[in-house]
Amino acid sequence: MAKINLRPWREELRAEKQKQFVVMILGAAIVAGGLVFLWKSDMDSRIAYQQSRNAYIETATKKLDLQIREIESLKRKRDELLARMQVIQDLQGKRPVIVRVFDELVRTLPDGLFYTELTKTGEKVDIVGMAESNSRISSLMRQFEDSDWFANPNLSNVSAADNRRAGYSQFNLSVQQKTPEPEVEDNK
């Protein structure tokens, strides 16, 4: 006898396949949702990690900026102190020079001649003085030429003195101050 199936097997098969499809869609959606959740969690953790690194770099940069400002401030203070020390050393070094200059002014002064005014401007010394004769002024100029401390004497004016100094001539002279070379001792 032939088997006849009167049940609606096609509809049941279709319904079964539809249930399987829905289950597979739901499974795929759940897996996709899980993957999206994992990816988003990974991205959030990476972003948080990068933000923490950026925050660390910003704080380190601020600390370094403060240290750089402090270093620049210390450098300025150091430069100021070095400049002050240089000025003090220059003054200390020049202190004996003015004594030597005055000593040399006295050594070059011939008899019958005296200074009434001395003015120093930079390396130039202007002298106003009184002399008994013009030969004494010439002698003074020669002694300035031979001096280790002075050079280039320049006589600008010689005139008769006022009534208080009868017989004297007033003169104006300028010389250049020079620093003599230190003497080198040979130890032979």
C-alpha positions in Angstrom: 0.0 0.0 0.0 1.2 3.4 -0.7 1.9 5.8 2.1 0.1 9.1 1.8 1.1 11.8 4.2 -1.7 14.2 4.7 0.1 16.3 7.2 1.3 19.7 6.0 4.9 18.7 6.1 6.0 21.6 3.8 4.6 24.2 6.2 6.3 22.4 9.1 9.6 22.3 7.3 9.2 25.9 6.3 8.4 26.8 9.9 11.3 24.7 11.2 13.7 26.4 8.8 12.3 29.7 9.7 12.9 29.0 13.4 16.5 27.9 12.6 17.0 31.1 10.6 15.7 33.3 13.5 17.9 31.4 15.9 20.9 31.8 13.7 20.1 35.5 13.2 19.8 36.0 16.9 23.0 34.0 17.5 24.9 36.1 14.9 23.4 39.3 16.4 24.5 38.2 19.9 28.0 37.3 18.6 28.2 40.6 16.7 27.0 42.5 19.8 29.6 40.7 21.8 32.3 41.5 19.3 31.2 45.1 19.2 31.2 45.2 23.0 34.7 43.8 23.1 36.0 46.1 20.4 34.4 49.1 22.2 35.9 48.1 25.5 39.3 47.6 23.9 39.0 51.0 22.2 37.9 52.7 25.5 40.8 51.1 27.4 43.2 52.2 24.7 41.8 55.7 24.8 42.0 55.8 28.6 45.6 54.5 28.5 46.5 57.2 25.9 44.8 59.9 27.9 46.8 58.8 31.0 50.0 58.9 29.0 49.1 62.4 27.7 48.3 63.6 31.2 51.7 62.2 32.4 53.5 63.9 29.5 51.7 67.2 30.3 52.6 67.1 34.0 56.2 66.1 33.1 56.3 69.0 30.5 55.0 71.4 33.2 57.7 70.2 35.6 60.4 70.6 32.9 59.1 74.1 32.0 59.4 75.1 35.7 62.9 73.6 35.8 63.9 75.4 32.6 62.6 78.7 34.0 64.5 78.0 37.2 67.7 77.2 35.2 67.3 80.3 33.1 66.8 82.4 36.3 70.0 80.8 37.8 71.9 81.4 34.5 70.8 85.1 34.6 71.9 85.3 38.3 75.2 83.6 37.4 75.8 86.0 34.5 75.0 89.0 36.8 77.4 87.6 39.4 80.1 87.0 36.8 79.6 90.5 35.5 79.9 91.9 39.0 83.0 89.8 39.7 84.5 91.0 36.4 83.9 94.6 37.4 85.4 94.0 40.8 88.4 92.2 39.3 88.8 95.0 36.8 88.7 97.6 39.6 91.1 95.5 41.7 93.4 95.1 38.7 93.3 98.8 37.9 93.8 99.9 41.5 97.6 99.8 41.3 97.6 101.3 37.8 96.3 104.7 39.0 99.0 104.7 41.7 101.6 103.9 39.1 100.2 106.6 36.8 100.5 109.2 39.6 104.0 108.0 40.4 105.0 108.2 36.8 103.5 111.8 36.6 105.8 112.7 39.5 108.9 111.0 38.0 108.5 112.7 34.7 108.1 116.2 36.3 111.2 118.2 35.8 112.3 121.0 38.2 110.8 124.4 37.6 107.5 123.0 36.5 104.3 122.1 38.3 100.8 120.8 37.5 97.7 122.9 38.3 95.1 120.5 36.9 94.9 116.9 35.8 91.9 115.4 34.0 91.7 111.8 32.9 89.2 110.8 30.2 89.4 107.2 29.2 93.1 106.6 28.3 93.8 110.3 27.7 95.3 112.5 30.5 94.9 116.3 30.1 97.4 118.4 32.0 97.4 122.1 32.8 100.5 123.4 34.4 103.0 126.2 35.0 106.6 126.2 33.8 109.5 128.6 34.4 110.6 128.2 30.7 109.6 126.6 27.5 112.7 124.3 27.7 111.2 122.8 30.8 108.0 122.0 28.9 110.1 120.4 26.2 111.9 118.3 28.8 108.6 117.2 30.2 107.5 116.1 26.7 110.7 114.1 26.2 110.3 112.4 29.5 106.7 111.5 28.6 108.0 110.0 25.3 110.5 107.9 27.2 108.0 106.8 29.8 106.6 103.2 30.0 103.2 104.5 31.1 102.6 107.5 28.7 102.9 108.1 25.0 102.1 110.7 22.3 102.4 113.9 24.3 100.6 116.7 22.5 101.2 120.3 23.6 98.2 122.4 22.7 98.8 125.8 24.3 101.5 127.8 26.0 100.7 131.3 27.3 102.0 133.8 29.7 100.7 133.3 33.2 98.5 135.8 35.1 100.0 138.4 37.4 100.3 136.1 40.5 102.9 133.9 38.7 105.2 136.4 37.0 107.9 134.7 35.0 105.9 131.5 34.5 104.2 130.2 31.4 100.9 128.3 31.5 100.7 125.2 29.2 98.1 122.7 28.2 99.3 119.2 27.4 97.6 115.9 26.7 99.2 112.4 26.8 97.9 108.9 26.1 98.1 106.5 29.0 99.4 103.0 28.0 99.8 99.9 30.0 103.4 98.6 30.0 104.1 95.1 29.0 105.0 92.9 32.0 108.7 92.2 32.3 109.6 88.6 31.5 112.3 87.1 33.5 114.7 84.7 31.9 115.6 81.8 34.2 118.8 80.6 32.5 
